[in-house]
């Protein structure tokens, strides 16, 4: 499983934006579809809320990739 990290620049990031920024999805619409169709897990639980706020420590899993959200420096 490929692992990546994302460092927050603010308090949180919305799930669909993270997928787009990390190039897991080619567009915001594709990211929203991935979430709505149940392809994304957050902290081990299937997540269907496109605008789920992700804070430091969150672990996102999608299509064999893991993205760990880190706190801003």
VEXBA-91100 format. One line per field, with one value per residue: x, y negated, z negated of N, C-alpha, C in turn; residue in one letter. Coordinates in Angstrom, 1 decimal. Example, Ala and Ser with C-alpha at 12.3 -4.5 7.8 and 13.67 -1.06 7.14 Angstrom:
<nodes>
n.xx [13.2 | 12.8]
n.yy [5.7 | 2.2]
n.zz [-7.8 | -7.1]
ca.xx [12.3 | 13.7]
ca.yy [4.5 | 1.1]
ca.zz [-7.8 | -7.1]
c.xx [13.2 | 12.9]
c.yy [3.3 | 0.0]
c.zz [-7.8 | -7.9]
residu [a | s]
</nodes>
This chain:
<nodes>
n.xx [0.8 | 0.7 | 2.0 | 1.4 | 1.9 | 0.3 | 0.6 | -1.1 | -2.1 | -3.8 | -6.3 | -7.9 | -8.7 | -11.0 | -12.3 | -12.8 | -11.2 | -8.6 | -8.2 | -8.2 | -6.0 | -3.9 | -3.7 | -5.1 | -7.6 | -8.6 | -10.1 | -12.2 | -14.9 | -14.6 | -13.4 | -15.4 | -17.3 | -15.9 | -16.0 | -18.8 | -19.5 | -18.5 | -15.8 | -13.8 | -12.1 | -11.9 | -9.9 | -10.3 | -13.0 | -15.7 | -16.4 | -18.8 | -19.3 | -18.6 | -17.5 | -16.3 | -14.4 | -11.0 | -8.6 | -5.4 | -3.7 | -5.6 | -6.3 | -6.5 | -7.8 | -7.7 | -8.3 | -6.0 | -4.1 | -2.7 | -3.2 | -1.8 | -2.7 | -1.0 | -0.1 | 0.2 | 3.3]
n.yy [1.2 | -2.1 | -4.9 | -8.3 | -11.6 | -14.5 | -17.8 | -20.0 | -23.4 | -25.0 | -24.7 | -22.5 | -20.3 | -19.8 | -16.6 | -16.0 | -17.9 | -17.3 | -14.8 | -15.7 | -17.5 | -15.8 | -14.4 | -12.0 | -12.1 | -13.3 | -15.6 | -17.9 | -17.1 | -14.4 | -13.5 | -14.0 | -12.1 | -9.7 | -9.6 | -9.7 | -7.3 | -5.5 | -4.7 | -5.6 | -5.6 | -6.8 | -6.9 | -4.2 | -3.8 | -3.7 | -6.5 | -8.8 | -11.5 | -14.2 | -16.7 | -16.2 | -17.2 | -17.1 | -16.6 | -17.0 | -14.0 | -12.3 | -9.4 | -8.6 | -6.3 | -5.1 | -3.3 | -1.6 | -3.3 | -5.2 | -8.2 | -10.2 | -12.8 | -15.5 | -17.8 | -21.4 | -23.1]
n.zz [0.0 | 1.0 | -0.7 | -1.7 | -2.8 | -4.1 | -4.9 | -6.9 | -6.2 | -7.5 | -10.0 | -9.3 | -6.5 | -3.8 | -2.8 | 0.0 | 1.2 | 0.3 | 1.7 | 4.3 | 4.3 | 3.6 | 5.9 | 6.2 | 7.2 | 10.4 | 10.6 | 8.8 | 9.0 | 9.6 | 7.3 | 5.4 | 6.4 | 5.9 | 3.1 | 2.6 | 3.7 | 1.9 | 1.9 | 0.3 | -2.8 | -6.1 | -8.8 | -9.0 | -8.7 | -6.4 | -4.5 | -3.5 | -3.4 | -1.6 | -2.3 | -4.6 | -7.4 | -7.8 | -10.3 | -11.9 | -12.2 | -11.0 | -9.0 | -5.7 | -3.4 | -0.1 | 2.8 | 2.5 | 1.5 | -1.2 | -3.0 | -5.3 | -7.5 | -8.6 | -11.2 | -10.9 | -10.7]
ca.xx [0.0 | 1.5 | 1.8 | 1.8 | 1.6 | -0.2 | 0.8 | -2.1 | -1.7 | -4.8 | -6.8 | -8.4 | -8.9 | -12.1 | -11.9 | -12.7 | -10.1 | -7.4 | -8.1 | -7.8 | -4.6 | -2.9 | -3.7 | -5.8 | -8.7 | -8.2 | -10.9 | -13.1 | -16.1 | -14.2 | -13.2 | -16.8 | -17.9 | -15.2 | -16.5 | -20.2 | -19.6 | -18.0 | -14.4 | -12.9 | -12.2 | -11.2 | -9.7 | -10.8 | -14.5 | -16.2 | -16.8 | -19.6 | -19.5 | -17.6 | -16.9 | -15.7 | -13.3 | -9.9 | -7.7 | -4.1 | -3.8 | -6.5 | -5.7 | -7.4 | -7.5 | -8.5 | -7.6 | -4.7 | -3.2 | -2.9 | -2.7 | -1.8 | -2.8 | -0.1 | -0.3 | 1.0 | 4.5]
ca.yy [0.0 | -3.4 | -5.9 | -9.7 | -12.5 | -15.9 | -18.8 | -21.1 | -24.8 | -25.6 | -23.8 | -21.3 | -20.3 | -18.9 | -15.4 | -16.0 | -18.8 | -16.5 | -13.8 | -16.5 | -18.1 | -14.7 | -13.7 | -10.8 | -12.3 | -14.3 | -16.9 | -18.0 | -16.3 | -13.0 | -13.3 | -13.9 | -10.9 | -8.6 | -9.6 | -9.4 | -5.9 | -4.6 | -4.2 | -6.2 | -5.3 | -7.8 | -6.2 | -2.8 | -3.7 | -4.2 | -7.9 | -9.3 | -12.9 | -14.8 | -17.8 | -15.8 | -18.0 | -16.2 | -17.3 | -16.3 | -12.6 | -11.5 | -8.5 | -8.4 | -5.2 | -5.0 | -2.6 | -1.1 | -4.4 | -5.8 | -9.5 | -10.6 | -14.2 | -16.0 | -19.2 | -22.5 | -23.3]
ca.zz [0.0 | 1.0 | -1.8 | -1.5 | -3.9 | -3.7 | -6.0 | -6.9 | -6.3 | -8.3 | -11.0 | -8.7 | -5.0 | -3.5 | -2.2 | 1.4 | 1.6 | 0.1 | 2.8 | 5.5 | 4.1 | 3.6 | 7.2 | 6.1 | 8.2 | 11.4 | 10.5 | 7.6 | 9.3 | 9.5 | 5.8 | 4.8 | 6.8 | 5.2 | 1.7 | 2.6 | 4.0 | 0.9 | 2.2 | -0.6 | -4.3 | -7.0 | -10.1 | -9.0 | -8.5 | -5.1 | -4.6 | -2.3 | -3.4 | -0.7 | -2.9 | -5.9 | -7.8 | -8.3 | -11.2 | -12.0 | -12.7 | -10.2 | -8.0 | -4.6 | -2.5 | 1.1 | 3.9 | 2.1 | 1.0 | -2.5 | -3.2 | -6.7 | -7.6 | -9.6 | -11.7 | -10.4 | -11.5]
c.xx [0.9 | 1.0 | 2.3 | 1.4 | 1.1 | -0.1 | -0.3 | -1.5 | -2.7 | -5.3 | -7.3 | -8.4 | -10.1 | -11.7 | -11.8 | -11.5 | -8.8 | -7.2 | -7.7 | -6.3 | -3.6 | -2.9 | -4.3 | -7.0 | -8.2 | -8.9 | -11.7 | -14.3 | -15.8 | -14.0 | -14.5 | -17.5 | -17.3 | -15.8 | -17.9 | -20.4 | -19.0 | -16.6 | -13.4 | -13.1 | -11.4 | -11.1 | -10.3 | -12.3 | -14.8 | -16.8 | -17.6 | -19.8 | -18.3 | -16.8 | -16.5 | -14.5 | -12.2 | -8.9 | -6.4 | -4.4 | -4.7 | -5.7 | -6.8 | -6.9 | -8.3 | -7.7 | -6.2 | -3.7 | -3.6 | -2.4 | -2.9 | -1.7 | -1.9 | -0.4 | 0.6 | 2.2 | 4.4]
c.yy [-1.2 | -4.3 | -7.3 | -10.4 | -13.9 | -16.7 | -19.9 | -22.5 | -25.6 | -24.5 | -22.5 | -21.4 | -19.4 | -17.7 | -15.4 | -16.9 | -18.1 | -15.5 | -14.5 | -17.0 | -17.0 | -13.9 | -12.3 | -10.9 | -13.4 | -15.6 | -16.8 | -17.1 | -14.8 | -12.6 | -13.1 | -12.6 | -9.7 | -8.5 | -9.1 | -7.9 | -4.9 | -4.0 | -4.7 | -5.9 | -6.4 | -7.1 | -4.9 | -2.7 | -4.3 | -5.6 | -8.4 | -10.8 | -13.6 | -15.9 | -17.5 | -16.6 | -17.0 | -17.1 | -16.4 | -15.0 | -11.7 | -10.6 | -8.3 | -7.3 | -5.2 | -4.3 | -2.2 | -2.1 | -4.9 | -7.2 | -9.9 | -12.2 | -14.6 | -17.5 | -20.1 | -22.7 | -24.6]
c.zz [0.0 | -0.1 | -1.4 | -2.7 | -3.4 | -5.0 | -5.9 | -6.9 | -7.1 | -9.3 | -10.5 | -7.1 | -4.8 | -2.6 | -0.7 | 1.9 | 1.4 | 1.2 | 4.0 | 5.4 | 4.1 | 4.9 | 7.2 | 7.1 | 9.1 | 11.2 | 9.2 | 7.8 | 9.1 | 8.0 | 5.1 | 5.1 | 6.0 | 3.8 | 1.7 | 2.9 | 3.0 | 1.1 | 1.1 | -2.1 | -5.0 | -8.4 | -10.2 | -8.8 | -7.1 | -5.3 | -3.3 | -2.4 | -2.7 | -1.4 | -4.3 | -6.2 | -8.4 | -9.1 | -11.2 | -12.7 | -11.9 | -9.2 | -6.9 | -3.7 | -1.3 | 2.2 | 3.6 | 1.7 | -0.3 | -2.5 | -4.6 | -6.7 | -8.8 | -10.0 | -11.0 | -11.3 | -12.4]
residu [x | x | x | x | x | x | x | x | x | x | x | x | x | x | x | x | x | x | x | x | x | x | x | x | x | x | x | x | x | x | x | x | x | x | x | x | x | x | x | x | x | x | x | x | x | x | x | x | x | x | x | x | x | x | x | x | x | x | x | x | x | x | x | x | x | x | x | x | x | x | x | x | x]
</nodes>
